[in-house]
Amino acid sequence: FGIYAYSSSNAKSPGASPLAHKSDEEASVLRRGSEMLAAGYALFGAATQLVLSRGRGVDGFTLHPVLQRFTLTRPRLQMPLVGRFYSVNLGHRQEW
């Protein structure tokens, strides 16, 4: 997911037709990544994980079911410089 700042220029006028603002709605979705305030993803399973970046590093959170909130469990996540595995979907390599 991505989080952008609210832009009042993309707000609908009260009582306006939903079709009248189609270009405004598209403009509110088709924005540059550099305009994002935060981005992340959630993984649902035995432990619900939330990975979030606010532009200065990446942090991992785990849902604590008793507290019913996310707690920081993996601060400052980074990719290893060298990995033990190489994995990529080569099915579309001709399109790269």
Residue, then its C-alpha position, 0 to 999 in steps of 0.5 A: f500500500g502507499i499513503y499520500a497526502y490529501s489533496s483538496s484539488n482532488a476532492k469532489s464538490p457536494g452534489a456533483s456527478p461522480l462521472a464529472h470528476k473522473s479525471d480528478e479521481e484518476a489524478s488522485v491515484l496516478r501520482r508519483g512515487s516520490e510524493m508518497l509519505a509512507a509505503g508498506y505491506a501486510l502478511f496475514g498468517a499464523a502471525t500477522q506482519l506489517v512492514l512499513s517505510r516512512g522514507r527513512g528505512v524499513d521497520g517490521f511490526t508483528l500483531h500482538p493478539v492480546l494487546q490488539r496492536f502492532t509492536l515493533t519486532r524488526p527495526r531497520l530491516q535491510m537486505p543482506l549484501v550476499g544471500r544464499f539463494y537466488s530466486v526470480n520468476l523467469g517466466h517473463r524474462q523476455e519482456w525485461 
